[in-house]
Amino acid sequence: MPYAVFKDGEKVSRAFSTRNETLQKADEAGLVEHDGGQPVLEDELKIEPCAPDPEPHDDAELDWMPEKPVS
């Protein structure tokens, strides 16, 4: 099951294969704080299951912006 980073119920990252990969990519983007050695997402960010992305992406496309509605 894919996972993504969400804020206020809105998906703000692409989908990743696992929860751990999602956390790792969020950490690389500077969205994770380390509290007592434990990774904690900033602000009101959450990692949640999501639908797979319709097209494959690579790491060069990580912009961490809310998805735009598909027209």
N, CA, C and O atoms as a Maestro MAE file, in Angstrom:
{
 s_m_m2io_version
 :::
 2.0.0
}

f_m_ct {
 s_m_title
 :::
 protein
 m_atom[284] {
  # First column is atom index #
  i_m_mmod_type
  r_m_x_coord
  r_m_y_coord
  r_m_z_coord
  i_m_residue_number
  s_m_chain_name
  s_m_pdb_residue_name
  s_m_pdb_atom_name
  i_m_atomic_number
  :::
  1 25 0.844 -1.169 0.000 1 A "MET " " N  " 7
  2 3 0.000 0.000 0.000 1 A "MET " " CA " 6
  3 2 0.892 1.236 0.000 1 A "MET " " C  " 6
  4 15 1.806 1.334 0.819 1 A "MET " " O  " 8
  5 25 0.642 2.181 -0.907 2 A "PRO " " N  " 7
  6 3 1.430 3.414 -0.945 2 A "PRO " " CA " 6
  7 2 1.076 4.357 0.204 2 A "PRO " " C  " 6
  8 15 -0.010 4.297 0.780 2 A "PRO " " O  " 8
  9 25 2.036 5.229 0.514 3 A "TYR " " N  " 7
  10 3 1.866 6.231 1.563 3 A "TYR " " CA " 6
  11 2 2.348 7.576 1.039 3 A "TYR " " C  " 6
  12 15 3.168 7.642 0.123 3 A "TYR " " O  " 8
  13 25 1.827 8.649 1.631 4 A "ALA " " N  " 7
  14 3 2.246 10.004 1.276 4 A "ALA " " CA " 6
  15 2 2.172 10.877 2.516 4 A "ALA " " C  " 6
  16 15 1.594 10.490 3.532 4 A "ALA " " O  " 8
  17 25 2.767 12.062 2.419 5 A "VAL " " N  " 7
  18 3 2.688 13.049 3.493 5 A "VAL " " CA " 6
  19 2 1.450 13.910 3.240 5 A "VAL " " C  " 6
  20 15 1.200 14.358 2.121 5 A "VAL " " O  " 8
  21 25 0.684 14.128 4.310 6 A "PHE " " N  " 7
  22 3 -0.532 14.939 4.251 6 A "PHE " " CA " 6
  23 2 -0.445 16.057 5.276 6 A "PHE " " C  " 6
  24 15 0.182 15.906 6.325 6 A "PHE " " O  " 8
  25 25 -1.086 17.194 4.960 7 A "LYS " " N  " 7
  26 3 -1.238 18.284 5.911 7 A "LYS " " CA " 6
  27 2 -2.684 18.755 5.829 7 A "LYS " " C  " 6
  28 15 -3.173 19.109 4.756 7 A "LYS " " O  " 8
  29 25 -3.352 18.756 6.959 8 A "ASP " " N  " 7
  30 3 -4.764 19.154 7.017 8 A "ASP " " CA " 6
  31 2 -5.607 18.373 6.013 8 A "ASP " " C  " 6
  32 15 -6.512 18.926 5.389 8 A "ASP " " O  " 8
  33 25 -5.304 17.091 5.864 9 A "GLY " " N  " 7
  34 3 -6.083 16.227 4.980 9 A "GLY " " CA " 6
  35 2 -5.746 16.344 3.509 9 A "GLY " " C  " 6
  36 15 -6.357 15.664 2.685 9 A "GLY " " O  " 8
  37 25 -4.776 17.199 3.154 10 A "GLU " " N  " 7
  38 3 -4.396 17.394 1.764 10 A "GLU " " CA " 6
  39 2 -3.044 16.731 1.502 10 A "GLU " " C  " 6
  40 15 -2.093 16.930 2.257 10 A "GLU " " O  " 8
  41 25 -2.965 15.957 0.449 11 A "LYS " " N  " 7
  42 3 -1.738 15.264 0.085 11 A "LYS " " CA " 6
  43 2 -0.710 16.279 -0.390 11 A "LYS " " C  " 6
  44 15 -0.983 17.056 -1.304 11 A "LYS " " O  " 8
  45 25 0.492 16.278 0.235 12 A "VAL " " N  " 7
  46 3 1.537 17.241 -0.108 12 A "VAL " " CA " 6
  47 2 2.805 16.583 -0.646 12 A "VAL " " C  " 6
  48 15 3.812 17.262 -0.846 12 A "VAL " " O  " 8
  49 25 2.769 15.292 -0.879 13 A "SER " " N  " 7
  50 3 3.910 14.609 -1.486 13 A "SER " " CA " 6
  51 2 3.386 13.587 -2.479 13 A "SER " " C  " 6
  52 15 2.193 13.286 -2.515 13 A "SER " " O  " 8
  53 25 4.285 13.068 -3.272 14 A "ARG " " N  " 7
  54 3 3.892 11.962 -4.136 14 A "ARG " " CA " 6
  55 2 3.781 10.709 -3.284 14 A "ARG " " C  " 6
  56 15 4.175 10.708 -2.117 14 A "ARG " " O  " 8
  57 25 3.256 9.664 -3.852 15 A "ALA " " N  " 7
  58 3 3.121 8.390 -3.132 15 A "ALA " " CA " 6
  59 2 4.456 7.646 -3.133 15 A "ALA " " C  " 6
  60 15 5.199 7.671 -4.114 15 A "ALA " " O  " 8
  61 25 4.741 6.985 -2.013 16 A "PHE " " N  " 7
  62 3 5.924 6.143 -1.882 16 A "PHE " " CA " 6
  63 2 5.477 4.732 -1.526 16 A "PHE " " C  " 6
  64 15 4.360 4.528 -1.052 16 A "PHE " " O  " 8
  65 25 6.343 3.772 -1.754 17 A "SER " " N  " 7
  66 3 5.995 2.360 -1.570 17 A "SER " " CA " 6
  67 2 5.690 1.979 -0.130 17 A "SER " " C  " 6
  68 15 4.817 1.149 0.126 17 A "SER " " O  " 8
  69 25 6.410 2.587 0.817 18 A "THR " " N  " 7
  70 3 6.242 2.207 2.224 18 A "THR " " CA " 6
  71 2 6.194 3.454 3.103 18 A "THR " " C  " 6
  72 15 6.587 4.545 2.691 18 A "THR " " O  " 8
  73 25 5.702 3.261 4.323 19 A "ARG " " N  " 7
  74 3 5.686 4.338 5.315 19 A "ARG " " CA " 6
  75 2 7.120 4.786 5.621 19 A "ARG " " C  " 6
  76 15 7.381 5.981 5.755 19 A "ARG " " O  " 8
  77 25 8.048 3.829 5.732 20 A "ASN " " N  " 7
  78 3 9.444 4.171 6.042 20 A "ASN " " CA " 6
  79 2 10.086 4.989 4.931 20 A "ASN " " C  " 6
  80 15 10.817 5.937 5.216 20 A "ASN " " O  " 8
  81 25 9.829 4.643 3.670 21 A "GLU " " N  " 7
  82 3 10.374 5.413 2.559 21 A "GLU " " CA " 6
  83 2 9.806 6.836 2.571 21 A "GLU " " C  " 6
  84 15 10.529 7.797 2.309 21 A "GLU " " O  " 8
  85 25 8.522 6.965 2.872 22 A "THR " " N  " 7
  86 3 7.891 8.280 2.946 22 A "THR " " CA " 6
  87 2 8.552 9.122 4.025 22 A "THR " " C  " 6
  88 15 8.853 10.294 3.798 22 A "THR " " O  " 8
  89 25 8.782 8.539 5.198 23 A "LEU " " N  " 7
  90 3 9.444 9.252 6.292 23 A "LEU " " CA " 6
  91 2 10.868 9.635 5.911 23 A "LEU " " C  " 6
  92 15 11.311 10.742 6.216 23 A "LEU " " O  " 8
  93 25 11.585 8.740 5.251 24 A "GLN " " N  " 7
  94 3 12.960 9.021 4.828 24 A "GLN " " CA " 6
  95 2 12.985 10.194 3.851 24 A "GLN " " C  " 6
  96 15 13.823 11.085 3.987 24 A "GLN " " O  " 8
  97 25 12.092 10.212 2.878 25 A "LYS " " N  " 7
  98 3 12.069 11.301 1.895 25 A "LYS " " CA " 6
  99 2 11.652 12.617 2.553 25 A "LYS " " C  " 6
  100 15 12.167 13.676 2.196 25 A "LYS " " O  " 8
  101 25 10.734 12.560 3.501 26 A "ALA " " N  " 7
  102 3 10.343 13.760 4.240 26 A "ALA " " CA " 6
  103 2 11.534 14.272 5.054 26 A "ALA " " C  " 6
  104 15 11.742 15.482 5.144 26 A "ALA " " O  " 8
  105 25 12.304 13.377 5.639 27 A "ASP " " N  " 7
  106 3 13.495 13.759 6.401 27 A "ASP " " CA " 6
  107 2 14.512 14.435 5.486 27 A "ASP " " C  " 6
  108 15 15.089 15.461 5.846 27 A "ASP " " O  " 8
  109 25 14.733 13.862 4.303 28 A "GLU " " N  " 7
  110 3 15.665 14.444 3.343 28 A "GLU " " CA " 6
  111 2 15.217 15.842 2.911 28 A "GLU " " C  " 6
  112 15 16.047 16.687 2.578 28 A "GLU " " O  " 8
  113 25 13.911 16.080 2.919 29 A "ALA " " N  " 7
  114 3 13.365 17.382 2.524 29 A "ALA " " CA " 6
  115 2 13.348 18.370 3.682 29 A "ALA " " C  " 6
  116 15 12.931 19.515 3.507 29 A "ALA " " O  " 8
  117 25 13.796 17.946 4.864 30 A "GLY " " N  " 7
  118 3 13.840 18.840 6.019 30 A "GLY " " CA " 6
  119 2 12.506 18.977 6.731 30 A "GLY " " C  " 6
  120 15 12.286 19.966 7.429 30 A "GLY " " O  " 8
  121 25 11.611 18.011 6.573 31 A "LEU " " N  " 7
  122 3 10.289 18.064 7.186 31 A "LEU " " CA " 6
  123 2 10.190 17.241 8.462 31 A "LEU " " C  " 6
  124 15 9.105 17.082 9.021 31 A "LEU " " O  " 8
  125 25 11.322 16.719 8.922 32 A "VAL " " N  " 7
  126 3 11.336 15.841 10.099 32 A "VAL " " CA " 6
  127 2 12.271 16.404 11.150 32 A "VAL " " C  " 6
  128 15 13.385 16.828 10.843 32 A "VAL " " O  " 8
  129 25 11.810 16.406 12.392 33 A "GLU " " N  " 7
  130 3 12.647 16.761 13.530 33 A "GLU " " CA " 6
  131 2 12.973 15.469 14.269 33 A "GLU " " C  " 6
  132 15 12.221 14.497 14.193 33 A "GLU " " O  " 8
  133 25 14.077 15.461 14.972 34 A "HIS " " N  " 7
  134 3 14.468 14.272 15.729 34 A "HIS " " CA " 6
  135 2 14.358 14.592 17.214 34 A "HIS " " C  " 6
  136 15 15.178 15.316 17.780 34 A "HIS " " O  " 8
  137 25 13.312 14.026 17.830 35 A "ASP " " N  " 7
  138 3 13.003 14.263 19.236 35 A "ASP " " CA " 6
  139 2 13.482 13.064 20.034 35 A "ASP " " C  " 6
  140 15 12.854 12.006 20.008 35 A "ASP " " O  " 8
  141 25 14.587 13.224 20.738 36 A "GLY " " N  " 7
  142 3 15.134 12.113 21.511 36 A "GLY " " CA " 6
  143 2 15.565 10.958 20.627 36 A "GLY " " C  " 6
  144 15 15.497 9.797 21.031 36 A "GLY " " O  " 8
  145 25 16.014 11.283 19.406 37 A "GLY " " N  " 7
  146 3 16.452 10.252 18.476 37 A "GLY " " CA " 6
  147 2 15.326 9.679 17.634 37 A "GLY " " C  " 6
  148 15 15.582 8.927 16.694 37 A "GLY " " O  " 8
  149 25 14.092 10.018 17.954 38 A "GLN " " N  " 7
  150 3 12.941 9.519 17.197 38 A "GLN " " CA " 6
  151 2 12.532 10.557 16.152 38 A "GLN " " C  " 6
  152 15 12.412 11.741 16.467 38 A "GLN " " O  " 8
  153 25 12.315 10.108 14.885 39 A "PRO " " N  " 7
  154 3 11.870 11.053 13.861 39 A "PRO " " CA " 6
  155 2 10.415 11.453 14.077 39 A "PRO " " C  " 6
  156 15 9.551 10.605 14.302 39 A "PRO " " O  " 8
  157 25 10.155 12.764 14.007 40 A "VAL " " N  " 7
  158 3 8.805 13.301 14.187 40 A "VAL " " CA " 6
  159 2 8.562 14.309 13.068 40 A "VAL " " C  " 6
  160 15 9.366 15.217 12.862 40 A "VAL " " O  " 8
  161 25 7.456 14.150 12.348 41 A "LEU " " N  " 7
  162 3 7.125 15.094 11.290 41 A "LEU " " CA " 6
  163 2 6.821 16.468 11.873 41 A "LEU " " C  " 6
  164 15 6.250 16.573 12.959 41 A "LEU " " O  " 8
  165 25 7.201 17.515 11.157 42 A "GLU " " N  " 7
  166 3 6.950 18.889 11.593 42 A "GLU " " CA " 6
  167 2 5.461 19.220 11.577 42 A "GLU " " C  " 6
  168 15 4.662 18.568 10.906 42 A "GLU " " O  " 8
  169 25 5.125 20.244 12.331 43 A "ASP " " N  " 7
  170 3 3.797 20.840 12.346 43 A "ASP " " CA " 6
  171 2 2.686 19.793 12.383 43 A "ASP " " C  " 6
  172 15 2.695 18.890 13.220 43 A "ASP " " O  " 8
  173 25 1.757 19.925 11.491 44 A "GLU " " N  " 7
  174 3 0.616 19.014 11.465 44 A "GLU " " CA " 6
  175 2 0.720 18.023 10.315 44 A "GLU " " C  " 6
  176 15 -0.297 17.581 9.781 44 A "GLU " " O  " 8
  177 25 1.932 17.674 9.935 45 A "LEU " " N  " 7
  178 3 2.135 16.714 8.861 45 A "LEU " " CA " 6
  179 2 1.891 15.307 9.372 45 A "LEU " " C  " 6
  180 15 2.206 14.986 10.518 45 A "LEU " " O  " 8
  181 25 1.325 14.469 8.509 46 A "LYS " " N  " 7
  182 3 1.071 13.070 8.847 46 A "LYS " " CA " 6
  183 2 1.389 12.206 7.655 46 A "LYS " " C  " 6
  184 15 1.263 12.642 6.511 46 A "LYS " " O  " 8
  185 25 1.801 10.982 7.917 47 A "ILE " " N  " 7
  186 3 1.975 9.995 6.859 47 A "ILE " " CA " 6
  187 2 0.738 9.110 6.881 47 A "ILE " " C  " 6
  188 15 0.395 8.523 7.908 47 A "ILE " " O  " 8
  189 25 0.075 9.024 5.735 48 A "GLU " " N  " 7
  190 3 -1.158 8.252 5.642 48 A "GLU " " CA " 6
  191 2 -1.151 7.417 4.374 48 A "GLU " " C  " 6
  192 15 -0.475 7.760 3.404 48 A "GLU " " O  " 8
  193 25 -1.903 6.317 4.380 49 A "PRO " " N  " 7
  194 3 -2.059 5.535 3.145 49 A "PRO " " CA " 6
  195 2 -2.764 6.383 2.089 49 A "PRO " " C  " 6
  196 15 -3.550 7.273 2.413 49 A "PRO " " O  " 8
  197 25 -2.474 6.096 0.830 50 A "CYS " " N  " 7
  198 3 -3.095 6.847 -0.258 50 A "CYS " " CA " 6
  199 2 -3.185 5.976 -1.499 50 A "CYS " " C  " 6
  200 15 -2.639 4.874 -1.543 50 A "CYS " " O  " 8
  201 25 -3.870 6.475 -2.486 51 A "ALA " " N  " 7
  202 3 -3.931 5.800 -3.777 51 A "ALA " " CA " 6
  203 2 -2.586 5.960 -4.475 51 A "ALA " " C  " 6
  204 15 -1.885 6.945 -4.247 51 A "ALA " " O  " 8
  205 25 -2.223 5.013 -5.314 52 A "PRO " " N  " 7
  206 3 -0.976 5.169 -6.065 52 A "PRO " " CA " 6
  207 2 -1.060 6.375 -6.990 52 A "PRO " " C  " 6
  208 15 -2.145 6.738 -7.445 52 A "PRO " " O  " 8
  209 25 0.076 6.993 -7.267 53 A "ASP " " N  " 7
  210 3 0.114 8.095 -8.224 53 A "ASP " " CA " 6
  211 2 -0.190 7.548 -9.617 53 A "ASP " " C  " 6
  212 15 0.191 6.422 -9.937 53 A "ASP " " O  " 8
  213 25 -0.872 8.335 -10.445 54 A "PRO " " N  " 7
  214 3 -1.243 7.836 -11.769 54 A "PRO " " CA " 6
  215 2 -0.054 7.633 -12.695 54 A "PRO " " C  " 6
  216 15 -0.119 6.807 -13.605 54 A "PRO " " O  " 8
  217 25 1.036 8.374 -12.482 55 A "GLU " " N  " 7
  218 3 2.229 8.243 -13.313 55 A "GLU " " CA " 6
  219 2 3.445 8.061 -12.417 55 A "GLU " " C  " 6
  220 15 3.489 8.608 -11.315 55 A "GLU " " O  " 8
  221 25 4.441 7.292 -12.880 56 A "PRO " " N  " 7
  222 3 5.654 7.123 -12.072 56 A "PRO " " CA " 6
  223 2 6.412 8.445 -11.936 56 A "PRO " " C  " 6
  224 15 6.380 9.292 -12.829 56 A "PRO " " O  " 8
  225 25 7.092 8.601 -10.801 57 A "HIS " " N  " 7
  226 3 7.885 9.797 -10.520 57 A "HIS " " CA " 6
  227 2 9.266 9.375 -10.068 57 A "HIS " " C  " 6
  228 15 9.472 8.247 -9.622 57 A "HIS " " O  " 8
  229 25 10.209 10.294 -10.187 58 A "ASP " " N  " 7
  230 3 11.520 10.044 -9.597 58 A "ASP " " CA " 6
  231 2 11.813 11.141 -8.574 58 A "ASP " " C  " 6
  232 15 11.045 12.094 -8.444 58 A "ASP " " O  " 8
  233 25 12.904 11.006 -7.864 59 A "ASP " " N  " 7
  234 3 13.213 11.936 -6.771 59 A "ASP " " CA " 6
  235 2 13.420 13.371 -7.244 59 A "ASP " " C  " 6
  236 15 13.276 14.297 -6.445 59 A "ASP " " O  " 8
  237 25 13.751 13.584 -8.510 60 A "ALA " " N  " 7
  238 3 13.931 14.943 -9.022 60 A "ALA " " CA " 6
  239 2 12.609 15.707 -9.015 60 A "ALA " " C  " 6
  240 15 12.599 16.935 -9.101 60 A "ALA " " O  " 8
  241 25 11.495 14.982 -8.914 61 A "GLU " " N  " 7
  242 3 10.182 15.612 -8.949 61 A "GLU " " CA " 6
  243 2 9.600 15.868 -7.562 61 A "GLU " " C  " 6
  244 15 8.420 16.202 -7.454 61 A "GLU " " O  " 8
  245 25 10.378 15.723 -6.517 62 A "LEU " " N  " 7
  246 3 9.882 15.955 -5.169 62 A "LEU " " CA " 6
  247 2 9.829 17.445 -4.900 62 A "LEU " " C  " 6
  248 15 10.863 18.085 -4.708 62 A "LEU " " O  " 8
  249 25 8.619 18.004 -4.886 63 A "ASP " " N  " 7
  250 3 8.505 19.432 -4.638 63 A "ASP " " CA " 6
  251 2 7.736 19.721 -3.355 63 A "ASP " " C  " 6
  252 15 7.724 20.861 -2.889 63 A "ASP " " O  " 8
  253 25 7.102 18.720 -2.783 64 A "TRP " " N  " 7
  254 3 6.400 18.837 -1.514 64 A "TRP " " CA " 6
  255 2 5.311 19.882 -1.530 64 A "TRP " " C  " 6
  256 15 5.043 20.512 -0.507 64 A "TRP " " O  " 8
  257 25 4.682 20.076 -2.665 65 A "MET " " N  " 7
  258 3 3.592 21.028 -2.780 65 A "MET " " CA " 6
  259 2 2.264 20.271 -2.867 65 A "MET " " C  " 6
  260 15 2.231 19.136 -3.343 65 A "MET " " O  " 8
  261 25 1.174 20.888 -2.412 66 A "PRO " " N  " 7
  262 3 -0.128 20.234 -2.553 66 A "PRO " " CA " 6
  263 2 -0.418 19.920 -4.012 66 A "PRO " " C  " 6
  264 15 -0.075 20.686 -4.912 66 A "PRO " " O  " 8
  265 25 -1.055 18.782 -4.226 67 A "GLU " " N  " 7
  266 3 -1.408 18.390 -5.577 67 A "GLU " " CA " 6
  267 2 -2.475 19.319 -6.132 67 A "GLU " " C  " 6
  268 15 -3.362 19.770 -5.409 67 A "GLU " " O  " 8
  269 25 -2.379 19.592 -7.401 68 A "LYS " " N  " 7
  270 3 -3.395 20.382 -8.065 68 A "LYS " " CA " 6
  271 2 -4.491 19.444 -8.546 68 A "LYS " " C  " 6
  272 15 -4.192 18.320 -8.950 68 A "LYS " " O  " 8
  273 25 -5.754 19.869 -8.517 69 A "PRO " " N  " 7
  274 3 -6.825 19.017 -8.985 69 A "PRO " " CA " 6
  275 2 -6.633 18.655 -10.453 69 A "PRO " " C  " 6
  276 15 -6.184 19.471 -11.258 69 A "PRO " " O  " 8
  277 25 -6.978 17.431 -10.778 70 A "VAL " " N  " 7
  278 3 -6.883 16.968 -12.159 70 A "VAL " " CA " 6
  279 2 -8.078 17.520 -12.920 70 A "VAL " " C  " 6
  280 15 -9.216 17.380 -12.474 70 A "VAL " " O  " 8
  281 25 -7.823 18.157 -14.085 71 A "SER " " N  " 7
  282 3 -8.944 18.702 -14.864 71 A "SER " " CA " 6
  283 2 -9.312 17.771 -15.988 71 A "SER " " C  " 6
  284 15 -10.233 18.059 -16.753 71 A "SER " " O  " 8
  :::
 }
 m_bond[283] {
  # First column is bond index #
  i_m_from
  i_m_to
  i_m_order
  :::
  1 1 2 1
  2 2 3 1
  3 3 4 2
  4 3 5 1
  5 5 6 1
  6 6 7 1
  7 7 8 2
  8 7 9 1
  9 9 10 1
  10 10 11 1
  11 11 12 2
  12 11 13 1
  13 13 14 1
  14 14 15 1
  15 15 16 2
  16 15 17 1
  17 17 18 1
  18 18 19 1
  19 19 20 2
  20 19 21 1
  21 21 22 1
  22 22 23 1
  23 23 24 2
  24 23 25 1
  25 25 26 1
  26 26 27 1
  27 27 28 2
  28 27 29 1
  29 29 30 1
  30 30 31 1
  31 31 32 2
  32 31 33 1
  33 33 34 1
  34 34 35 1
  35 35 36 2
  36 35 37 1
  37 37 38 1
  38 38 39 1
  39 39 40 2
  40 39 41 1
  41 41 42 1
  42 42 43 1
  43 43 44 2
  44 43 45 1
  45 45 46 1
  46 46 47 1
  47 47 48 2
  48 47 49 1
  49 49 50 1
  50 50 51 1
  51 51 52 2
  52 51 53 1
  53 53 54 1
  54 54 55 1
  55 55 56 2
  56 55 57 1
  57 57 58 1
  58 58 59 1
  59 59 60 2
  60 59 61 1
  61 61 62 1
  62 62 63 1
  63 63 64 2
  64 63 65 1
  65 65 66 1
  66 66 67 1
  67 67 68 2
  68 67 69 1
  69 69 70 1
  70 70 71 1
  71 71 72 2
  72 71 73 1
  73 73 74 1
  74 74 75 1
  75 75 76 2
  76 75 77 1
  77 77 78 1
  78 78 79 1
  79 79 80 2
  80 79 81 1
  81 81 82 1
  82 82 83 1
  83 83 84 2
  84 83 85 1
  85 85 86 1
  86 86 87 1
  87 87 88 2
  88 87 89 1
  89 89 90 1
  90 90 91 1
  91 91 92 2
  92 91 93 1
  93 93 94 1
  94 94 95 1
  95 95 96 2
  96 95 97 1
  97 97 98 1
  98 98 99 1
  99 99 100 2
  100 99 101 1
  101 101 102 1
  102 102 103 1
  103 103 104 2
  104 103 105 1
  105 105 106 1
  106 106 107 1
  107 107 108 2
  108 107 109 1
  109 109 110 1
  110 110 111 1
  111 111 112 2
  112 111 113 1
  113 113 114 1
  114 114 115 1
  115 115 116 2
  116 115 117 1
  117 117 118 1
  118 118 119 1
  119 119 120 2
  120 119 121 1
  121 121 122 1
  122 122 123 1
  123 123 124 2
  124 123 125 1
  125 125 126 1
  126 126 127 1
  127 127 128 2
  128 127 129 1
  129 129 130 1
  130 130 131 1
  131 131 132 2
  132 131 133 1
  133 133 134 1
  134 134 135 1
  135 135 136 2
  136 135 137 1
  137 137 138 1
  138 138 139 1
  139 139 140 2
  140 139 141 1
  141 141 142 1
  142 142 143 1
  143 143 144 2
  144 143 145 1
  145 145 146 1
  146 146 147 1
  147 147 148 2
  148 147 149 1
  149 149 150 1
  150 150 151 1
  151 151 152 2
  152 151 153 1
  153 153 154 1
  154 154 155 1
  155 155 156 2
  156 155 157 1
  157 157 158 1
  158 158 159 1
  159 159 160 2
  160 159 161 1
  161 161 162 1
  162 162 163 1
  163 163 164 2
  164 163 165 1
  165 165 166 1
  166 166 167 1
  167 167 168 2
  168 167 169 1
  169 169 170 1
  170 170 171 1
  171 171 172 2
  172 171 173 1
  173 173 174 1
  174 174 175 1
  175 175 176 2
  176 175 177 1
  177 177 178 1
  178 178 179 1
  179 179 180 2
  180 179 181 1
  181 181 182 1
  182 182 183 1
  183 183 184 2
  184 183 185 1
  185 185 186 1
  186 186 187 1
  187 187 188 2
  188 187 189 1
  189 189 190 1
  190 190 191 1
  191 191 192 2
  192 191 193 1
  193 193 194 1
  194 194 195 1
  195 195 196 2
  196 195 197 1
  197 197 198 1
  198 198 199 1
  199 199 200 2
  200 199 201 1
  201 201 202 1
  202 202 203 1
  203 203 204 2
  204 203 205 1
  205 205 206 1
  206 206 207 1
  207 207 208 2
  208 207 209 1
  209 209 210 1
  210 210 211 1
  211 211 212 2
  212 211 213 1
  213 213 214 1
  214 214 215 1
  215 215 216 2
  216 215 217 1
  217 217 218 1
  218 218 219 1
  219 219 220 2
  220 219 221 1
  221 221 222 1
  222 222 223 1
  223 223 224 2
  224 223 225 1
  225 225 226 1
  226 226 227 1
  227 227 228 2
  228 227 229 1
  229 229 230 1
  230 230 231 1
  231 231 232 2
  232 231 233 1
  233 233 234 1
  234 234 235 1
  235 235 236 2
  236 235 237 1
  237 237 238 1
  238 238 239 1
  239 239 240 2
  240 239 241 1
  241 241 242 1
  242 242 243 1
  243 243 244 2
  244 243 245 1
  245 245 246 1
  246 246 247 1
  247 247 248 2
  248 247 249 1
  249 249 250 1
  250 250 251 1
  251 251 252 2
  252 251 253 1
  253 253 254 1
  254 254 255 1
  255 255 256 2
  256 255 257 1
  257 257 258 1
  258 258 259 1
  259 259 260 2
  260 259 261 1
  261 261 262 1
  262 262 263 1
  263 263 264 2
  264 263 265 1
  265 265 266 1
  266 266 267 1
  267 267 268 2
  268 267 269 1
  269 269 270 1
  270 270 271 1
  271 271 272 2
  272 271 273 1
  273 273 274 1
  274 274 275 1
  275 275 276 2
  276 275 277 1
  277 277 278 1
  278 278 279 1
  279 279 280 2
  280 279 281 1
  281 281 282 1
  282 282 283 1
  283 283 284 2
  :::
 }
}
